[in-house]
Amino acid sequence: MTSEDSYLLEFELGEVISDTTFIHQIDSGTIFFRENDVLWLQYEGAKTEVKLLGGFRNSMMAAQGDSIYYGSNWKRKIYRAVFKPPGQIETYYVRDLIKGENIHQGGMCSIVKNEKLFVYRMCDDPIRDRIHIDVPKDTLEWAELKGLHGGKAIFRHITNQSILPSVKQMGTNGVLLSCFRGTPRRFLELLNSRNDMTEYYAPWGSPAVNYGAYVYMTNGTSLFVIGPVEVKMLPPLHFQNVSCFHIAGIHEGILVGRAKCKKTGKYRLVTTELPYDYMMEARPVLTTYSERTTIPIDDRSIEFTSKFLTEFTVKSIRGEGAFGCVFEAVNNYDEWEYAVKRVAVDVGAVKFALNEVKAMAKLNHPNIIGYNSTWVETPPKGWQVDADLELLQKLGSTKRFIGKFNDGCAFIYIQMQLAKLSLSDWLHKHQDQSDRKLQRMKAWFKQIVCAVDYIHKEGLIHRDLKPNNILIVEANHLKLCDLGVARERKFDEGPDTGISGTWGGTMLYMSPEQVRCLLRSRNSMILGHQSTDKSCFNEVINLLSRKQPIHVIFKAFRYSSKSDVFTLGLILAELCLVMSESARWEVFLIWKVAL
């Protein structure tokens, strides 16, 4: 490059691509091509492609770290694509956008909280990694958020006016590039074709690319190189043989992108070596949020990060049972309160347990508690005990444990709609018969029956119906919960078809059908002890006679949805009649033995 053309940059023209194909380069130098909802690359002469998870309508895409991230403000989700040599591109769901969050062209995100503007990349954690930018919150109404460099946000203001490009400080940690549009729109000119639109809007989606101490941006016809630390700009580099340039990335001093050839008018993959004075030693490859939080299950030497304790603030422990505990917690992202149930399972039984959770996830009914999400955590041995003790101390509790679990087990977390009152709570608080208005109790019972009927029509049996698993979310709105023990039955064998397998439920509300199945099974296991038919019967009577809930697990039996129907009758009796606890146990025992 001679002194006469020291401000001109000539590109090498690569393969021809369509004007709707865009290019993204990750830190390793791998180049991805994207057209609509298809992402592909060339590796060792072979083409590998994938249809993007979640589609691509109104989505924005960026290369960040060693992954491709994309998402949309319309679908409110962010996804990630990763190349797995030699021939596979895997796509993953990363997270939902939080309330008030927006994605910007080039892979940046922003949110305004308490009149303050926070920014971060799509690959970042929106709570832990966001940076407060000391600029007016309406800055994004006239300036584009293009990137981050260190602790500074990079903005660009592009105009149709013929101005000299400049860079200036905004607030304490914002940098603004002002520049002219590469393809200006003439006065009263209409954009009548797709080509016109492509050229005019060429720079909008082009990201700001970091390489060493510099940030690189384009307006489609020139390259602007700024140093955010010193807030300075090098002389612009004007493109000699291309226009409509869109930056893909910089790797080992080579600038890569897609551009329109001035001679042929065709779009191509283009590359050029940056002048020595326009590049500095590249910084280490960034580590993205998704990559940081991926904890190998079997590698106990890695420091463990709990998704639950990171993304939620626990307010209280709502309840504990034989199968887990329920937290009342605030999601740090959307700031809503949720019930988060934690269930301890053996590591080898996680897949089976998740199959039962899927039963809850697919249900959608006004009288069934709302389901949000599920995840699994496998902390190192001893970690959960210490974390629980620390949490209990924060909550002001003198307890030392939260639930019972084996050290080294896995924990399934189920995030659900929060309801602070159960039907059991209501029944205990309203011990006067005048509180049990028949019309109201009938309306409540109808809601419960509708929920159970819906479950049965979906091919499931609840198996653990009881007032404690019926929640009151509003004055007269009941919702069924705790479907974690629901099991499937086959439709093709009729509504009375039974199921067989392991069962967990509450003894007081066990149906006679379940008791008979228990008695007929020579291999039944009550509380972990092998029993004969006679001793089994005596133990059942003994357990049913106790004045507190007892949980039973037994195997190799078959029963039908009728077991839920029997339990509905017990619940109806509790709704309509005020009974002392001892009377309730005695009456229920008589009904079970008599039947």
N, C-alpha and C positions, 0 to 999 in steps of 0.2 A: 504494500500500500504506500503510494508516494505521497509527498506533501500536498500535491495538487488535489488529491482525492482523499485526504486524511479523514474527512467526515462522511465518507461514503462506505457502505457495507454491501458487499456482493455475496449472494448466496449460491451454494451448489444446489441444483434442482434434482430432486429425487423422484420417486414414483408419483404418477398422476392419481389424484383422489377426487372425489366429488365435492361440490361446494357445501355439502351438508355433513361432510366427514371432518371430525376434529381430532386432534392429537394431544396426548398427555404423556409426559415422561416422568417416571418415578426416580428416586435417588440413585438406584442401581444402574440407571441408564436405559432400562427397558422402556420401549415405546409402545403405548396402547393407542389403538384407533377406535373411535366411537362414531356410530351413525345411528341416530334414533335410539332404539333400545337394544342394540347389539354392540358388544365390546369385543375386540379381537387384537391379536398380535402375531408377529412372525417369529418363530423360534427354530433355529437350525433348519431353515428352509420349509418348515411346516406351519400352516396357519392354525391357530387355536382361537376359538371364539365361544362366547356365552351370551345368552339372552339375559339382560339385566333383571335381577330380582326386584320386584316391586314396580317394574316398568320404568319408563323414562319421561312420561308426560310432565312438562313444566319443570323438569329436574335440572339441577346444576351440578357440574362435575369438576373435580380437581385432583391432581396428583399430590399426595402428601405423605412424606416418608416413603416407604416401599409399598404403598397401597394406593388404590384409586377410591376416592370417596365421592358419593353422589347422594343427592336428596332434593326435596322440594318443599316449598312453603305450602303447597296445596295438599300434598299427602301427609305432611308433617312427620316425615321419617327420614333417617339417614342410613345409608347402606355402605358396604365396603367390598371391594373386589381385589383379590390377591392372585398372582400368578404362581402356580405350583408346577415347576419344570418336571418333565419335559413337555407336557401337553394338556394342562388343565388350568382354567381360571375359575376360582371359587368365589362366590358372592355370599355375603353375610348381612343380616340385619344388625345394625349397631345400636340404635336407640330412637325413641320418639323425640320430636322437638318439644321443648318445655313451653309453658304458657308465655307468650310475648316474644319468643325467639324468632329470628328471621335469618334465612340463608341468603348470601349475596353471591353474585357472579364471581368466579375465581376461587370459591371454596371457603369464604369467610362467613362467620356468624356474628350476630349482635343481639343484645337484649338491653332494655332500659329498666333499671331497678332503682326505685327511690330517686327518680330524676337524674340518675347517673347512667352513662353509656358504658357498657362492657362489651368487649370483643374477644374473639377466639376463632380458631380454625374448626372445620368440620370434624377433624380427627381428635379434637381436644374434648376434655370433660368440661361441660358448660358451667359447672360450679367451681371445681378445683383449679381449672386452668384459665379461667376468664381474667381479663385485664381491664381495670378501670382506665378509660381514656379521658383525660381532662380537657374535653371539648364540649361545646353545647350539644344537648341531646338531639337537636334538629339538624346536626351536621350532615347526617345521612340523607337529608332531603335534597341536598344540592351537590354532595360529594360522594364518590364511590369508595367503599371500603375494599381495598385490594389485597392487603396482606399484613403480616406482622414481621418485625425484625427486632429481635431482642425483646425489650419491653415497650417498643414503640409500634403504633398502628400506622399503616401507610394508606393514605387517601389519594384519590385522583379526581381532579375537576377538569373535564374536557369540554371545550367550547368550539362553536363554529367560527368564532372570530379569529383573525390572523394575529395571534399574540406570540410573544417570545416565551418559550417554556421556562418555568421557574419552579423553585422548591422553597418552602418556608416551614417554619415550626408552627404547630397549632397546639396551644396549651403547653403542658409540660412533657407530654409523651405522644404527640401526634405530628406526623409529617405529611404535608400536602404538596402534590405535584400538580401544577396547572399547565395545560398544554392545549394545542389546537387539534382539531379533528383531522385525521389524515385524508379522508374523503369528505369534503364539506358539502353541505346541501345548499344549492343555490336558491336565491329568493324566489318564493312561490313555486319551486320545482316539486313535482309530485314523484313519489317513489312508486313506479308503475310495475316493476318486475322484481322477481326474486333476486336476480343479480344485483339490482340497485340496492335492495334491502341488505343483502349480504355484505356489500362493500361499505355501505353507510354505517352499519352496526358492527363492523369487524372487530373493533377494539373492546367492545363491551364485556365479552366473556373472557377476554385474555387476562390471566392472573398476573400478579406481581411475583416474580421469581427471585428468591434469595440465593446468592452465590458469594460466599465469603462475607466481606464487609459491605457489599453492594446489594442494591435491589434493582431489578430490571423490569421496566414496563414499556408498553408500546401504544401508539395511537393508530397503528395499522401501517404507517409509512416511515416511522422513525423509531429508534430505540433510545429510551431515556434511562440513564444509569445514575442513581443517586446514592449518596452515603448518608444513611439516617443518623448516624452518630454525630457527624459534623454538620448535618443538614446542608449538604452541598450537592451539586449536580455536575457531572462531566459534560463536555460538549456533546450534543445529540449526534447519533449515528443515523444517517439517512439511508434508506434502502435503495440500492441502485437498480436492481432488476426485478423486484417484486413489490406488491402492494397487498393490502388487506391481511397483514401479517398477524398471526395469533401465536403467542409463545406457548410452547409445550414444556420446555425445561432447558437447563444447562447442565452438561455433564462433561467433566474434564476439560473445561474451557470451550466446548462446542455448544453453540446456541442452536436449538432445534425448534421447529414450528411448522405451521402450515401457512401457505401464502399463495397469492395469485400471481402467476407469471405475467409480467408486463407485455412480453412479446406474443405469447399464445393465448393469454386470457384463461388458461387452465390452472386449477388449484393443484398444488404439489406439496409433498413433504420436502422441506428445505432445511439446510444446515449451513453454518458458517463458523469459522474460528474467531473468537473474540480477540480484538487487539490486546496486546499485553497490558497496556495501561488501563484497560477496561475490565480487568478481572484481578481478583486477589485470591489467595489460597482459600479453598473451599473449607467450610466448617464441617464438623462431623455430621453424619446422617442423623436427622431428628428421629426421636422415638414418639410414635403417636399414642393417643389415649387408648385405643383398642389394643395395641400391642403391649402397652404397659400393664393392662389389667388382665391379660391372658395368663393364668397361673396353671402350669402343668400339674395335674392331679397327683401324680406319683413323685414329684420332685419336692420333698419336704424341706430341702435346704433353702428354698426361695422364700423370702419374706412374704407372708400372706396378707392380702388385702380383702376385707369383707365388703362385698357389694352392699349388703344390708346396712352395716354400720357406717359406710361411706355415704350412701345415698339417702339414708333415713335418719331422723332424729326421734328416738324413742321417748314417748311421753309416759307410758305406763305399761304394765303387764296385765292384760285383760283376763287371762285365765291360763291354767295349766292342767293337763290331763295325762292319761297314760301314753298318749301318742304324740305329745308335743306341747307347745305353748302358743299363745296369741299375744302379739304386741299391738298397742295403739301407737302409731308412728306417723310422723309428718314427712312426706317426700320432699327432699331439699330442692328438687327441680321445679315441680308445679305447686308446691306449698299447700297441698291438700292432705287431709288426714286419711289414713288407711288402716285397716286391720291386716297385719302381716302374720300369717301362721307359720311356725317353724316346726318341722317334723324331722326327727332323727331316724335315720335308716342305715342299715349296713351298706357299705360301699358296693357290695355285690348285688344288692337289691334295689339300687337306684332306678334302673330301667323299669323294673316291675312297678315300683311305686309311682313313677311318672306316668305309666299307663293308666293308673287309677286317677291321677290328677287330670288327665285329658278328659275324663268323664265330666268333670266340672267345667272345663274350659269351653266345651262345645255347647253348653246349655245357655239359652237366652229366654228368660221368662220374667215377668214383672214381680213374681213372688219367689224368685230365687236370687240370692245375694249376688251382686255383681263381681265378676272375676276380672282381674287386671293382668297379672303376669305371674310366671313361675321361674325360679332359677335354683341351681344347686351349688352349694359351697362345700368344699372338702378341706377344712383347715388341718394343719399339722397337729399331731398329738399334743394335748395339753393346751393348745391355743384357745379353744372355745371356753374351757373352764375359766381361764384367766380373763377372757373378754367378758364373760357373763358376770364374773365377780366385780369387775370394774364398772359394768353397766348398773349392777344392783347398787353399788356405792353411790353412783351419780343420782340414782332414783331415790336415795335415802333409805334403802331397805337393809335390814340386818340379815337377810337370807344370804346363803353362800352359793346356791345353785338355782338355775332356771330349768326345771324339768329334769328328767332322768335320761341319760344317754351314755353309750359306751365311748370311751376315749378312742379317737381315730375313725369315728363313723362319719357319714355324710349328712348334710342338712338340706332338706327341701324347703324352700321359702315360697309361700303362696300369698300374693298381694291381692287383697279383696276390698270391697266396699266396707266402710266402717259403720257399725250400728252399736250404740252404747247401751242398749237395753235388750235383754232376751225375754222370751215369754216366761221362762222360769223365774227371772227377777220380778216380772210383773205379778205373777201368781203369788209369790211369797209376800209381796208388798200389799196385796189386796186380798185379805183374809176374811172380809165381810161378804156375806152372800149378796148383799145389796149392790156390791161392786160388779157382780157378774151378771150384767143385764143380758137377758137371753138374746135379744136382737143383735147386740154387739158381738156376743160370743159366736152366734151363728155366722155372722159376717166374717169374723176372724177364721173360724173353722173352714169356711168355704175357700178362703185364700190358701190355707194349708193344703186342702184337698186338691185344689187346682194345680198347685206346685207338684204334689206327688203324682197326680194324674199325668202331668207333662213329663215327669221323669220316666214313668212307666212306658209312655208312648215313645220315648226316645230309646227304649230298650234297656233301661237301667232299673235297679232296685236300690233304694237308699240304704237300708239295713241298720241305720242308727237314728231313727226318728225319736225325738224327745223334745220337751220344751226348751232345753238348753241350746238346741240346734235350730230354734225358730227365733228370729230376731225381729224387733219392732223398730223400723227405721223412721217412721212418723207415727202420729197419734193412732191411726187405724190401718197402717200398712205393714203387713207381716212378710218376712222373707225367710225362706229355708236356706240353711247353710250346712257346712261340714259334709260335703259330698265326697270327701277323700276316701271313704270306704265303700262308695257306690260300686256296684259290679254290673256287668252286662249280662243280658239274657238274649236268646235267639228268637227273632220274630217268627221264623218259619215253623217253630214248634208250638206256637200259640201263647196266649197271655199267661197261662198257668205253668209254663215251663220253668223248671227250677234252675238254679246255678249250683256249682260245686266249687269248693276251694276254701282258702283261709278266710275267716270272717272275724271282724272286730266290732263289738257293740257293747251296749250297756245292759246289764242283767235285768234291771227293773223293767225295761221296755222290750225285752225279748219276747217274741210271740211263741205260743204253744208249739207251732210248727217247727220253729227253730229248736225248741227244747226237745221235741220228739226226735228230731234229726240228731241232736246231740246224744240222746240216750241210745239210739240205734247204732251209733258208730262205736265199734269196739276199740277203735284207735283214737277216740276223742281225747283231746288234751285240755284239761281244765287247770289253768294257772300253772301249766308246766308239769303236771303230775299225771301219769298213766292211770286210767280208771277202768274198772269193770262196769257192766251195765248197772248192777245193783248199787255199787258204791258211787257210781256217777249220778244215779237218781238221788241218792241221799245228799250228795254234795250240792246238786242243783237246788234242792229244797232248802238246804242250809244257807246257800248263798242268797237265794231269793228272800229269805227271812231276815237278812241283815238290813240295817237301817241306813245304809249308805250305798252309793253306786259302786258296783263291781264290774270290771271289764273282763271279758272272757274271749279267748281265742281258741277255736277248735277247727278240725280239718275233716275232709272227706264226707261232706253231706250235701244234700240237695234240698232247696226250698224255693218258693215262688214269690211273686210280688204280693201274695196274700199276707205275707208276714208284715209288710208295711201297712196293709189295711187294718190288721188287728191293732197295731200300735196307734193308728189314727183313732180307734175307739177309745183307747186309754187316754189319749190327749183330749178328746171330746169330753170325757168324764171329768178330767181336771179343770177344763174350762167352765163347765156348768155347775160343778159341785165344789164347795170349799171343803177340803179334807186336810186333816193334820198329816204330818209326815208319816207317823206310825200307821194311821188309818189307810193312807195311800198304799203303803207297802203291803199291809194286810189284805186290802181289797184286791190289789193286783195279783197277789200270790194265790188267792182263792180262785180268781178267774183263770189263771194259768193252769193250776192243778185240776180244776173242774173240767177244763176243755181237753 
